[in-house]
Amino acid sequence: MKATKFKITAVLVVIMAIGFSFTTLNKITIKGSDTMVILSQQWAEAYMKKHPETTIQVTGGGSGVGIAALINGSTEIANSSRPIKPAELEKIKAKYNKNSIEIACAKDGLSVFLNKGNTVSELTVEQIGAIFSGKITNWKKVGGADAEIQLYGRESSSGTFEFFKEHVVKTDFSPSCQTLPGTAAIVNAVKKDKYSIGYGGAAYAEDVKDCKVKKDAKSKGVLPTEATVRNKTYPISRYLYMYMKSKPTGETKKFIDWILSSEGQKMIVTVGYFPVK
């Protein structure tokens, strides 16, 4: 009787080991950009419904956090709303002796959020940069009310922070800019503060007003829509990326191929971003 119990236990252990090995083989980890979290979660959920043998885990933390996790080996895919830096590429090459793979998987019109009660509805890129750098501190200087401008932005580990700093602010952010741990938090703050301004992925613009952005003083103000991002008339647009240490294989390759397929790309618009092509 004891021998029979032992055999049954041994069989169960083997089955559990096989099951564990199987699920581990089909587990995909994704970490990084908070801008991309909602989109990646929806991709993951849709893919897992079609492929229940695959587990996809998605977490945020910021683009820099995701790329750091890729370098130290704790994630398979790093989501990033900015291009990977040369120093980061060198670290991957030095540690793994491989060239990392970059996949542009979506486009984003980086929105400038205004409170719905704000009379200002459009700004030039230069004015937005001057506001976030602290050169312009009162709405009156850009055609609004005589009120102090309240600034909300992302933390420095965010790819959105880096992109906005490089392409719009072009210098250091004002010390008065309150940094928040995600675009949803920025939108929530702007929604409650009539004289505030924030920035972030277009998909998060809910109960706030998208600012029309002008390339320069002579240009027409443009909203971030699929058409304006596609034809590049919206001045603050970017690609969203997935990075891997090497060329994807197996289930990861199947998942990436599905993301870039017409089915995966159609989901982007429902979230509020735009197809890569």
C-alpha positions in Angstrom: 0.0 0.0 0.0 2.8 2.3 0.8 4.5 1.5 -2.5 1.3 2.4 -4.3 1.1 5.8 -2.6 4.7 6.4 -3.4 4.1 5.7 -7.1 1.1 8.0 -7.2 3.1 10.8 -5.5 6.0 10.3 -7.9 3.6 10.5 -10.9 2.0 13.7 -9.5 5.4 15.2 -9.0 6.4 14.4 -12.6 3.1 15.9 -13.9 3.6 19.0 -11.8 7.2 19.3 -13.0 6.0 19.0 -16.6 3.3 21.5 -16.1 5.7 23.9 -14.4 8.2 23.6 -17.3 5.4 24.1 -19.8 4.0 27.3 -18.3 7.5 28.6 -17.7 8.4 28.0 -21.4 5.3 29.9 -22.4 5.6 32.9 -20.0 6.4 36.3 -21.5 7.4 39.2 -19.2 7.0 42.8 -20.3 8.1 45.8 -18.2 8.6 49.5 -18.7 6.7 52.5 -20.1 3.6 53.6 -18.1 2.3 55.1 -21.3 2.2 51.7 -22.9 0.8 49.7 -19.9 -2.9 49.9 -20.9 -2.1 49.0 -24.6 0.2 46.1 -23.6 -2.3 44.8 -21.1 -5.0 44.7 -23.8 -2.7 43.1 -26.3 -1.8 40.5 -23.6 -5.4 39.7 -22.7 -6.5 39.4 -26.3 -3.5 37.1 -27.1 -4.0 34.9 -24.1 -7.6 34.3 -25.0 -6.4 32.9 -28.3 -3.5 31.1 -26.8 -4.5 30.0 -23.2 -1.2 28.0 -22.9 0.7 31.3 -22.8 1.0 33.6 -19.8 1.9 37.3 -20.4 2.8 39.5 -17.4 2.8 43.3 -18.0 4.1 45.8 -15.4 4.9 49.5 -15.7 7.5 51.6 -13.8 8.7 53.8 -16.6 10.8 53.3 -19.8 14.1 53.6 -17.9 13.0 51.0 -15.4 12.0 48.6 -18.2 15.3 49.0 -20.0 17.2 48.5 -16.7 15.2 45.3 -16.2 16.1 44.1 -19.7 19.7 44.7 -19.0 19.7 42.8 -15.7 17.7 40.0 -17.2 14.5 40.3 -15.1 12.2 41.0 -18.1 12.1 39.6 -21.6 10.6 42.7 -23.3 11.1 46.3 -22.3 8.4 48.8 -23.3 9.8 52.3 -24.0 8.2 55.5 -25.1 11.7 56.8 -26.0 14.5 55.4 -28.2 17.0 53.3 -26.2 20.2 55.2 -25.3 23.7 54.4 -26.7 24.9 53.7 -23.1 22.0 51.2 -22.6 22.8 49.5 -25.9 26.5 49.1 -24.8 25.5 47.5 -21.5 23.3 44.9 -23.3 26.1 44.2 -25.7 28.7 43.9 -23.0 26.6 41.6 -20.8 25.1 39.3 -23.4 27.4 39.7 -26.4 24.3 40.4 -28.5 22.8 43.4 -30.3 19.4 44.4 -28.9 16.3 44.4 -31.1 14.1 47.4 -31.5 10.5 47.1 -32.6 8.3 50.2 -33.2 4.9 48.9 -32.3 2.7 52.0 -32.2 2.6 55.8 -32.6 1.5 58.3 -30.0 0.5 61.9 -30.2 1.9 63.3 -27.0 -0.9 65.4 -25.6 -0.7 68.7 -23.7 -3.6 68.6 -21.1 -5.6 71.7 -20.1 -8.4 72.0 -17.6 -11.8 72.3 -19.4 -12.4 75.6 -17.6 -9.2 77.2 -19.0 -9.9 79.8 -21.7 -6.6 79.0 -23.4 -7.1 76.3 -26.1 -4.0 76.5 -28.2 -0.2 77.1 -27.7 2.9 77.0 -29.8 5.6 74.4 -29.1 7.8 77.3 -28.0 5.2 78.6 -25.6 4.7 75.1 -24.1 8.5 74.8 -23.6 8.7 78.2 -22.0 5.8 77.3 -19.6 7.4 74.0 -18.5 10.8 75.6 -18.1 9.4 78.4 -15.9 10.0 81.2 -18.4 6.3 81.8 -18.6 4.5 81.6 -15.3 1.2 83.4 -15.8 -1.6 82.4 -18.2 -2.1 86.1 -19.1 1.1 86.0 -21.2 -0.4 83.4 -23.5 -3.8 85.0 -23.8 -5.5 83.5 -20.7 -6.6 84.7 -17.3 -4.3 86.6 -14.9 -3.5 83.5 -12.9 -0.4 81.5 -12.0 0.3 78.4 -14.1 0.4 75.1 -12.2 2.7 72.5 -13.8 2.3 68.7 -13.6 4.8 66.3 -15.2 6.3 62.9 -15.1 9.2 61.6 -13.0 12.7 61.4 -14.6 12.7 57.6 -15.1 9.8 58.1 -17.6 10.4 58.0 -21.3 7.6 60.6 -21.7 9.6 62.9 -19.4 12.7 62.5 -21.5 11.0 62.9 -24.9 9.1 66.0 -23.7 12.3 67.5 -22.2 14.3 66.9 -25.4 11.7 67.9 -28.0 9.6 70.6 -26.3 11.2 72.0 -23.1 14.8 71.8 -24.5 16.2 72.8 -21.1 15.6 71.9 -17.5 12.0 71.7 -16.2 10.9 74.4 -13.8 11.5 73.5 -10.1 7.8 74.2 -9.5 6.7 71.4 -11.8 5.1 68.7 -9.7 6.2 65.2 -10.8 3.6 62.5 -10.6 4.0 58.7 -11.0 2.0 58.2 -14.2 0.0 60.0 -16.9 -3.3 59.1 -15.2 -2.3 61.0 -12.1 -1.4 64.0 -14.2 -4.8 64.0 -15.9 -6.5 63.7 -12.6 -4.5 66.7 -11.2 -5.3 68.8 -14.3 -8.9 67.9 -14.1 -9.1 69.3 -10.6 -7.0 72.5 -11.2 -8.4 75.1 -13.5 -5.0 76.9 -14.1 -2.9 73.8 -14.5 -1.2 72.1 -17.5 0.2 68.6 -18.0 1.4 66.3 -20.7 1.3 62.6 -21.5 0.1 59.9 -23.9 -3.0 60.8 -25.9 -4.9 57.8 -24.7 -5.2 59.2 -21.2 -7.0 62.5 -22.1 -10.3 62.0 -20.2 -12.3 64.8 -18.7 -9.6 67.3 -19.7 -9.0 69.4 -22.8 -6.4 68.5 -25.4 -4.4 71.7 -26.2 -4.2 72.5 -29.9 -0.5 72.6 -30.6 1.1 75.0 -33.1 4.4 74.3 -34.7 5.1 78.1 -34.6 3.2 81.4 -34.3 2.2 81.4 -38.0 0.9 77.8 -38.0 -2.6 76.5 -37.3 -3.3 74.7 -34.0 -3.5 70.9 -34.4 -5.1 68.3 -32.2 -3.5 64.8 -31.8 -5.7 62.6 -34.0 -4.9 59.5 -36.1 -4.9 61.7 -39.2 -2.6 64.4 -37.8 -0.2 61.9 -36.3 -0.1 59.8 -39.5 0.6 62.8 -41.7 3.0 64.3 -39.2 1.1 67.7 -38.9 0.8 67.2 -35.1 4.1 68.6 -33.8 4.6 66.3 -30.8 4.4 62.7 -32.0 6.6 59.7 -31.4 7.0 56.0 -31.8 6.4 53.6 -29.0 8.9 50.7 -28.8 9.5 47.2 -27.5 13.1 46.2 -26.9 14.6 42.7 -26.5 18.1 41.5 -25.9 18.1 39.5 -29.1 15.9 38.4 -32.0 12.7 36.9 -30.5 11.9 33.2 -31.0 9.2 30.8 -30.1 6.1 32.1 -28.4 7.6 35.6 -28.0 8.1 35.9 -31.7 4.5 34.7 -32.3 3.2 37.4 -29.9 5.3 40.2 -31.5 4.1 39.0 -35.0 0.5 39.2 -33.8 1.0 42.7 -32.4 2.3 43.9 -35.8 -0.5 42.1 -37.6 -3.7 43.9 -38.7 -5.5 42.4 -35.7 -3.0 43.6 -33.2 -2.7 47.0 -34.8 -6.4 47.6 -34.9 -6.5 47.4 -31.1 -4.2 50.4 -30.9 -6.9 52.8 -32.0 -9.4 51.6 -29.5 -7.0 52.4 -26.7 -6.2 55.9 -28.0 -3.0 55.5 -29.8 -2.2 55.0 -33.5 -1.0 52.1 -35.8 2.7 52.1 -36.7 1.9 52.1 -40.4 
